[in-house]
Amino acid sequence: MRSALEGTISGLLLAMYHYNPETALEELTEDAVLPHPVHLRDMIVRSRLQPDRALALNRSFQDYLHAFGELQKIVQPVLEELVKTARK
C-alpha cells in the first residue's frame, strides 16, 4: 500500500513532467503535442548553456512563441464552432 507521501510525490512528478525536455520531445514525436511556451522557456532557463547557445535558443524560442500564438488564433474559431455543434 502506498503512503500519502508517496502519492503526493508521484503526483508532483506527474505535475512537473512538462519541465522534462525528454518527455516533451517524446510527446512531440509520438503524439504531435507541442510544449506550452512557458514550459519550453523554463526548460531553456533550467539548462546550463553557453551564452552563445542560450542566445541562439532564445531567438528560436521567440519564433516558436510567435508561431504558437498564431496557431492559437487559427484554432480558436474552429473550437468555438465545434463547441456549439452537437456531437455524434
C-alpha angles and dihedrals in degrees: 000000000000120000123233089251092055090050091049092049091047090050092050092051091051091046091052098045089107090071090063111093092198091057091046091051091048091051091048092050099042105028103019089236113157116216115243110257092240091056092046091050090050090051090053093047092049093052123092101234133168110249094250092049091047090053092049092048091048090054090050089047091054089054089048092049091052093047092046090054091049091051090051089054091051097047098042097076090044091054092043090055092046091052089058094048124087115245125235 
